[in-house]
Amino acid sequence: MKTFLLLFLVGSLSSLAYFNLSKLNGQSASLFTQLSQEQTGLDFNNKIDINNHINIYPYQYKFNGGGVGLGDFNNDGLIDIFLCGNLVNNRLYLNEGNFVFENITEKAGLETGGKWS
């Protein structure tokens, strides 16, 4: 169940939303709770500035986005997150439990210097 919640969180970093059941036994029930960047430690925006040189025509695949890798990278039993950026640095976040993550990109030597991933 935690894996499913984590997948949902990662898949919707740019716009986390509440999913509500319309009515469940006459009561509204919230399935997910939005967590802030300050609560989770996740801070990633795969921002692409469009200009005359970087746009959809010569770089159509650049706008498909980067990638998301989920796995237990440090073998502690918790799902960690690796995010690829197009024109921004990749990020590796270690899961500290309770949806709190630590950015260890620099410690892991994964800085990309803004190169496309």
C-alpha positions as CSV (number, residue, x, y, z in Angstrom):
1,M,0.0,0.0,0.0
2,K,2.9,2.4,0.8
3,T,4.3,1.7,-2.7
4,F,1.1,2.7,-4.3
5,L,0.9,5.9,-2.3
6,L,4.5,6.8,-3.1
7,L,3.9,6.2,-6.8
8,F,1.0,8.5,-6.7
9,L,3.0,11.2,-4.9
10,V,5.8,11.1,-7.4
11,G,3.6,11.0,-10.4
12,S,1.8,14.1,-9.4
13,L,4.6,16.3,-7.9
14,S,3.7,19.3,-9.9
15,S,0.1,19.4,-8.8
16,L,-0.8,17.1,-5.9
17,A,-4.6,16.9,-5.6
18,Y,-7.2,15.6,-3.3
19,F,-9.2,12.7,-4.5
20,N,-12.6,12.6,-2.8
21,L,-15.3,10.0,-3.0
22,S,-18.6,11.7,-3.7
23,K,-20.4,10.0,-0.8
24,L,-19.6,7.0,1.2
25,N,-22.5,6.0,3.5
26,G,-23.6,9.6,3.6
27,Q,-20.1,11.0,4.5
28,S,-17.4,12.5,2.4
29,A,-14.1,10.5,2.6
30,S,-10.7,11.8,1.5
31,L,-8.4,9.1,0.0
32,F,-5.3,11.2,-0.2
33,T,-3.8,14.1,1.7
34,Q,-1.6,16.8,0.1
35,L,1.8,17.1,1.7
36,S,3.9,20.2,1.4
37,Q,7.4,20.5,0.1
38,E,8.4,21.5,3.7
39,Q,6.9,18.3,5.1
40,T,8.4,15.9,2.5
41,G,11.7,17.5,1.6
42,L,10.9,16.9,-2.1
43,D,11.9,19.9,-4.2
44,F,12.0,19.2,-7.9
45,N,10.7,21.1,-10.9
46,N,11.6,19.9,-14.4
47,K,11.3,23.4,-15.8
48,I,11.9,24.0,-19.5
49,D,12.2,27.6,-20.6
50,I,10.9,27.9,-24.1
51,N,12.7,30.4,-26.4
52,N,13.7,30.7,-30.1
53,H,16.4,28.0,-29.7
54,I,14.7,25.6,-27.3
55,N,11.1,24.9,-28.4
56,I,8.9,22.0,-29.6
57,Y,10.1,22.1,-33.3
58,P,13.8,21.2,-33.0
59,Y,13.5,19.5,-29.6
60,Q,10.2,17.6,-29.7
61,Y,11.4,14.8,-27.3
62,K,12.7,17.3,-24.7
63,F,9.1,18.1,-23.8
64,N,8.3,14.4,-23.0
65,G,9.8,15.0,-19.6
66,G,12.5,13.3,-17.6
67,G,12.1,10.1,-15.8
68,V,11.2,8.8,-12.3
69,G,12.9,5.9,-10.7
70,L,11.6,4.2,-7.6
71,G,13.6,1.7,-5.7
72,D,15.3,0.8,-2.5
73,F,18.7,2.3,-3.5
74,N,20.3,2.0,0.0
75,N,18.7,-1.3,1.0
76,D,17.0,0.0,4.1
77,G,13.5,-1.4,3.1
78,L,12.1,2.1,2.1
79,I,11.3,3.2,-1.4
80,D,13.6,6.0,-2.5
81,I,13.1,8.4,-5.5
82,F,15.4,9.3,-8.4
83,L,14.1,12.1,-10.6
84,C,15.6,13.0,-14.0
85,G,15.6,16.6,-15.2
86,N,15.8,17.8,-18.8
87,L,17.5,21.2,-18.2
88,V,17.7,20.9,-14.4
89,N,19.9,18.7,-12.2
90,N,18.7,15.2,-11.5
91,R,17.8,14.5,-7.9
92,L,18.1,11.4,-5.6
93,Y,16.0,11.5,-2.5
94,L,16.4,8.9,0.2
95,N,13.2,7.9,2.1
96,E,13.6,8.5,5.8
97,G,10.1,7.1,6.5
98,N,6.7,8.8,7.0
99,F,7.0,10.4,3.6
100,V,10.1,12.4,4.6
101,F,12.9,12.4,2.1
102,E,16.5,13.7,2.1
103,N,18.2,15.1,-1.1
104,I,21.5,13.2,-1.3
105,T,22.2,14.0,-5.0
106,E,25.5,15.8,-4.3
107,K,26.7,13.2,-1.7
108,A,26.0,10.4,-4.3
109,G,27.9,12.3,-7.0
110,L,24.9,12.5,-9.3
111,E,25.0,16.3,-10.1
112,T,24.5,16.7,-13.8
113,G,25.2,20.4,-14.2
114,G,22.0,21.1,-16.0
115,K,22.7,18.6,-18.8
116,W,19.7,16.9,-20.4
117,S,18.8,13.5,-18.9
